[in-house]
Amino acid sequence: MSSVIVRIPTPLRSFAGGQSEITAEGADVGAVLGAIGADHPELLARIMKDDGQPREFVNIYLGSDNVRTLNGMDTPVSEGDVLSVLPAVAGGAA
Amino acid sequence: MPASRPGKEGVPPSTKAGRTGIFAGIGDTPLVELDFLEEIPDGVRLFAKLESTNPGGSIKDRPVARMLSAALRDGRLDGDRRLLDSSSGNAGIAYAMLGAALDIPVTLVVPGNASLERLQRIRAHGAELILTDPIEGYDHALRETQRLAAEKPERYWHCDQYSNEENWRAHYDGTGAELLAQVGEAAGSAPDAFVAGVGTGGTITGAGHRLREANPELHITCVIPDVFPGIEGLKPLGAPDDIVPAILHEELIDERIDVRMEQATAMCRRLSQAGLFVGPSSGAYVHAALQVAATGRYPIVATILSDGGERYASTGMWG
């Protein structure tokens, strides 16, 4: 289990208690996001589909790498890693 | 380049002989009828302007050309300062393209998650790019632009597409007037409903005013994207902290229809099977326009296909 920082995009912070970052533990990307979802289910619903995969047009970066180019949600994480949740396009959201 | 001609979006003073010809290619875009969509009831027709045929590949060429022409004509944009604005990409391409044509240095503040194709094209025209942290969203890029303009007025001229009145006027004189003429020729009367969204508010305000002048009963529908992941170039206008563009005349809007990115791109893929290769905002507009058409209350529905699908390939939307 590693402790990982997850950066929350502005439009989703209202579903994360206003936080811009959340620290969570897990062995891989899916487990970390699942741990966040336990406390913030509405946040998780906007990031992931029911099958545990990211929604279309939602990108999850481990550092500067899109996890889709790694091992997806099974990508292992290390202590102190930073995950960022981003829309695939630069929309007009706040 | 070919000789320029007076256009609806305006041609700037010819300070650089021969370099303003590209302005002549802006506007006068084709009108297409989406008669292959089976949800359209009998007695209803759906038309759309194909804006990807503009030289910069999107509807944004229109307001940018108009804003630059007016600024040059009035002496607000002189040779000593850089043109500055924020954009999620399409306006940025128009600024970069026309700035290169006019030999005006351009600085653009763009969220770092703007599509790769947009960033490459902006760089190809020689514009300076300032990428903002995408985690902070588009309004952060807008606020950063305002900060730069306020801190360095001697370096930047802020075009400010969100408050520049020439923005919506370009759509009043151009997009709206063309829709009236082309739909009138094709269907014999003005549109009964108009469907668009709000990026800067220029299209829905300018074309909306023009179409409603011709038909006071015109029904105007505004497409509202979901807040996340959003739809490129469209503002949800829902949260208290959202920046509402100054040029948006919200009183024009009769109805708002929510569209999710998945619905928008599903429509894009469907349109591509009929030969129309368009981006997500266009898919969102057509998705909403079909709902308006399905009511059967508006015999002629008009909307906009704002840009082409090529500049979204890197997002994975085409598989």
Boltz contact constraints between the chains, C-beta under 6 A:
constraints:
  - contact:
      token1: [A, 7]
      token2: [B, 135]
      max_distance: 6.0
  - contact:
      token1: [A, 9]
      token2: [B, 135]
      max_distance: 6.0
  - contact:
      token1: [A, 10]
      token2: [B, 136]
      max_distance: 6.0
  - contact:
      token1: [A, 10]
      token2: [B, 137]
      max_distance: 6.0
  - contact:
      token1: [A, 11]
      token2: [B, 227]
      max_distance: 6.0
  - contact:
      token1: [A, 11]
      token2: [B, 228]
      max_distance: 6.0
  - contact:
      token1: [A, 12]
      token2: [B, 228]
      max_distance: 6.0
  - contact:
      token1: [A, 46]
      token2: [B, 228]
      max_distance: 6.0
  - contact:
      token1: [A, 56]
      token2: [B, 262]
      max_distance: 6.0
  - contact:
      token1: [A, 57]
      token2: [B, 229]
      max_distance: 6.0
  - contact:
      token1: [A, 57]
      token2: [B, 261]
      max_distance: 6.0
  - contact:
      token1: [A, 58]
      token2: [B, 229]
      max_distance: 6.0
  - contact:
      token1: [A, 84]
      token2: [B, 135]
      max_distance: 6.0
  - contact:
      token1: [A, 86]
      token2: [B, 113]
      max_distance: 6.0
  - contact:
      token1: [A, 86]
      token2: [B, 134]
      max_distance: 6.0
  - contact:
      token1: [A, 87]
      token2: [B, 229]
      max_distance: 6.0
  - contact:
      token1: [A, 87]
      token2: [B, 230]
      max_distance: 6.0
  - contact:
      token1: [A, 88]
      token2: [B, 315]
      max_distance: 6.0
  - contact:
      token1: [A, 89]
      token2: [B, 232]
      max_distance: 6.0
  - contact:
      token1: [A, 89]
      token2: [B, 315]
      max_distance: 6.0
  - contact:
      token1: [A, 90]
      token2: [B, 88]
      max_distance: 6.0
  - contact:
      token1: [A, 90]
      token2: [B, 111]
      max_distance: 6.0
  - contact:
      token1: [A, 90]
      token2: [B, 113]
      max_distance: 6.0
  - contact:
      token1: [A, 90]
      token2: [B, 114]
      max_distance: 6.0
  - contact:
      token1: [A, 90]
      token2: [B, 138]
      max_distance: 6.0
  - contact:
      token1: [A, 91]
      token2: [B, 230]
      max_distance: 6.0
  - contact:
      token1: [A, 91]
      token2: [B, 231]
      max_distance: 6.0
  - contact:
      token1: [A, 91]
      token2: [B, 232]
      max_distance: 6.0
  - contact:
      token1: [A, 92]
      token2: [B, 138]
      max_distance: 6.0
  - contact:
      token1: [A, 92]
      token2: [B, 199]
      max_distance: 6.0
  - contact:
      token1: [A, 92]
      token2: [B, 234]
      max_distance: 6.0
  - contact:
      token1: [A, 92]
      token2: [B, 235]
      max_distance: 6.0
  - contact:
      token1: [A, 93]
      token2: [B, 137]
      max_distance: 6.0
  - contact:
      token1: [A, 93]
      token2: [B, 227]
      max_distance: 6.0
  - contact:
      token1: [A, 93]
      token2: [B, 230]
      max_distance: 6.0
  - contact:
      token1: [A, 93]
      token2: [B, 236]
      max_distance: 6.0
  - contact:
      token1: [A, 94]
      token2: [B, 137]
      max_distance: 6.0
  - contact:
      token1: [A, 94]
      token2: [B, 139]
      max_distance: 6.0
  - contact:
      token1: [A, 94]
      token2: [B, 239]
      max_distance: 6.0
  - contact:
      token1: [A, 94]
      token2: [B, 241]
      max_distance: 6.0
  - contact:
      token1: [A, 94]
      token2: [B, 242]
      max_distance: 6.0
